[in-house]
């Protein structure tokens, strides 16, 4: 019997683990664009947040929290696939805004 191993990703320093949020887009004529027909969304959900602290000689206070939706820089981060999920690890400074 094989046990299922679920990994937990715990970011270090000022890093944040995010997952893209599927945003369904509809054209003016009513056509729904699939994810292959449009650019990758830059909106994501925060899954976990690093501790902050001293990063590159500067004190960093983490302001984002798990569960928040954020907009991040277009070419930011490192994409990783863990347990079949595509995640992105970014620096907090690559997060541009929190969506409320």
Number of C-alpha atoms within 10 A of each C-alpha: 3 4 5 7 7 8 8 9 14 13 17 15 18 21 21 29 26 26 20 19 14 13 14 11 13 11 8 7 6 8 9 12 13 13 13 7 8 10 8 13 15 19 22 24 20 22 19 20 25 19 16 18 15 12 12 9 7 8 11 16 15 17 9 18 15 13 12 14 21 21 17 23 14 12 9 15 20 11 14 12 9 12 10 7 9 12 21 19 21 22 19 22 14 16 20 12 13 17 11 6
